[in-house]
């Protein structure tokens, strides 16, 4: 099941918020290709650049939870939350299978955190202002988890009237096929620091109809 980070945090006692964030961070480092850091500060900056900055707007962050949590999570939208809050606070962090973090608008801070975005700026600003980062555990692969996360994120974007969304990945990355299966189109390929970067994007019907 998929739930927004904002909704989940609202349903949990504050003491559980740290556990949830730490669980997301654990998935981030588990799936990251970078494993070593020069210092604690270097590690913190890396985490903030690709994950922490998006927690500023948790409405556009989504989590894939173990399907067995569905009934329990639904109860948090009722008065029963007072009964379940302690159980929810310890149970959910261990059952986060993946996450998607994103933003409806690529901001000045994002450009500063990721200098390579400037190479794609004309496309981003004009047609694909939103962007995303997605990761999930090995146990969640091949089960439609990634596609479900993207679908929920795109629903939030269309509700916010975003004209389009993009992501940047390596041209030769295995995840290109995954995004293409979710109807992302190749927009632009650019050489950058001895590698090749590929921009994939999707335009929403609100813009296509203009």
ABEGO torsion letter per residue (X at the ends): XBBBAAAAAAABBAAAAAAAAAAAAAAAAAABABABBABAAAAAAAAAAAAAAAAABAAABBBBBBAAAAAAAAAAABAAAAAAAAAAAAAAAAABABBBBBBABBBAAAAAABAAAAAAAAAAAAABABBBBBBBBAAABGAGAAAAAAAAAAAAAAAAGBABBBBBBBAABAAAAAAAAAGBBBABBBBBGGBBBBBBBBBBAAAAAX
